[in-house]
Structures are given as structure tokens and as C-alpha cells.
Amino acid sequence: MREARWEDYELIDCSDGERLERWGDIILIRPDPQIIWHTEKKDPMWKNAHARYKRSSSGGGAWQYNKKVPSQWKIGYKNLTFGIKPMGFKHTGVFPEQAVNWDFVSDKIRKAGRPVKVLNMFAYTGAATLACLEAGASVCHVDASKGMVQWAKENAQLSGLSDKPVRWLVDDCVKFVQREQRRGNKYDGIIMDPPSYGRGPGGEVWKLEEQLFSLVELCLPILSDDALFFILNSYTTGLPPSVMEYLLSVMIKPKFGGRVSSSEIGLHVTRSGLTLPCGSTAVWEK
């Protein structure tokens, strides 16, 4: 398992379906259904957190505040800075376990010794985009949510990267890639972080495990002949890392060579010294 190490973020403890987390100076409690153990909650912060996200029996949920929390605050990871705020459906704007992938792309870009062009699909608030920009790449950042793209722009400004070569696009990722194919545009790196569930143009529901092959297949024509990496992230329980590794191996390696690896990614838990799994990643690299 690959584990991200932070200073401004800490997973203090986890028990009874919840995480106890420190985001800078703010302590939050958030639900996590995979935390099925009932260990004793010895840390006093369990009773003294700033806010807790409580799920509703009818679906969704809401934040319950015990202390005053800023509408937004900042945390840093290495040379990057992110704006954090409690959102609906328990999110804060950053998935801290993804830092291992930010480090990976930064290293690949820096070692390339040439201009590198990256496509970040389903790009959310732009943490991977910022990592690529900071390492010297040009990036095309695509997300269907206007609010998330605006947040990503704000993160770029916080990180001092606003003047870097980036295209911020509010667009459907599939339609965008189809247009890039017609234009003949190519990318040296692709980062794909699709949602577990989504809706098609006609409102139809799709599941990632049913659509992933076609999503990856769609991207193959826009990979450059000298591509560096293709990263596929998943939070879908029905998609273990080994399945994603097999998928990238049969789709990318025959044409581009290189190697494929996969792993769970997770976060170090301070109280237990163990690692909480937080998702899966498969990586093709040259």
C-alpha cells in the first residue's frame, strides 16, 4: 500500500464508521463506511472537534458545528496550497491520500527533461493539476462542475501558479476527449479520476466499472508517442487495483510498452500506527 505523508493534514484516529481528522488547525469528524471496527475513542478530540458530519437516515447529511469554523482556510502540501471548506456530502475540497500520485507525476515531469503536456480529467479542485504545473508541465484541466473549476483556479492562485500554462475547462470529459481526437491533440500524461457513479447526456445512470474500458479506450488516440504516464484512480469497491492494472496492461502496453503497477493508497493513522485504505490507483509509465 502507498501511503501519503503530510504535515498540515493528519488522520488522528478512526472508529465506528468515522474519521477524526486535523486539517491545519481545524478538527473534523467525517463518516467512512469502511471503518467497521469499534475501537475505544481515547483521543479527547473525539469530544472536542470543531465539526462533525452526520448522515441523515433519509439520505445525505449535514455538518454539526461545535466551535466556530472559518468559511474557508488553507493547508499546504510541500510547495502547494489548497483552500479547505466543509462541503455537502462530507467533502472538504482535497483528497489527502492522493498526495502519493502528486509526488509521482512531479517526479516524472521533472525527470523528463523536455516540455510535458498533461490532461487532468474529472479534475475536481485541481491538486494534481497544481502538482504538474509546479513541476513544469503545461496542463489541460477538465471538470464538468463550474464551481470545482473555479475552486481549482483559486488554489492555483494560492499556490502562486496562476501564471503557469494551464487551460481551465468546464466540460464533459468524454465530449472533450472526442473533440481532442478530431483536432489531433496529444498529451504526454493523462490523469483520470472518474466518479464511481455518473449520469450520461440523456440523464442515464452509469457505473464506473461498466464504463471504464470505454473511457480508457477513448483516451488512447490522444496519448503521445513519447507519453510518460497514465494514472487511473478509483474509489469504487467493485474495482480492485489488480483489475485496473490488468485493464491498463492489455490496453496501453501493446502499443506503448512500459510497465503497469497498481496499489491501494491510504493514510497513516496516528493513534494506531496503521494505514487506512482510501482508494485504488493503477499507473502505466514509460
Secondary structure, DSSP 8 states (H G I E B T S, - for coil): -EEE--SSEEEEEEETTEEEEEETTEEEEEE-TT--------SGGGTT-SEEEEE-TTS-EEEEESS---S-EEEEETTEEEEE---GGG--S--GGGHHHHHHHHHHHHHH-S--EEEEES-TT-HHHHHHHHHT-EEEEEES-HHHHHHHHHHHHHTT-TTSSEEEEES-HHHHHHHHHHHT--BSEEEE---SEEE-TTS-EEEHHHHHHHHHHHHGGGB-TT--EEEEEE--TTS-HHHHHHHHHHHTHHHH--EEEEEEEEEEBTTTS-EEEEEEEEEEE-
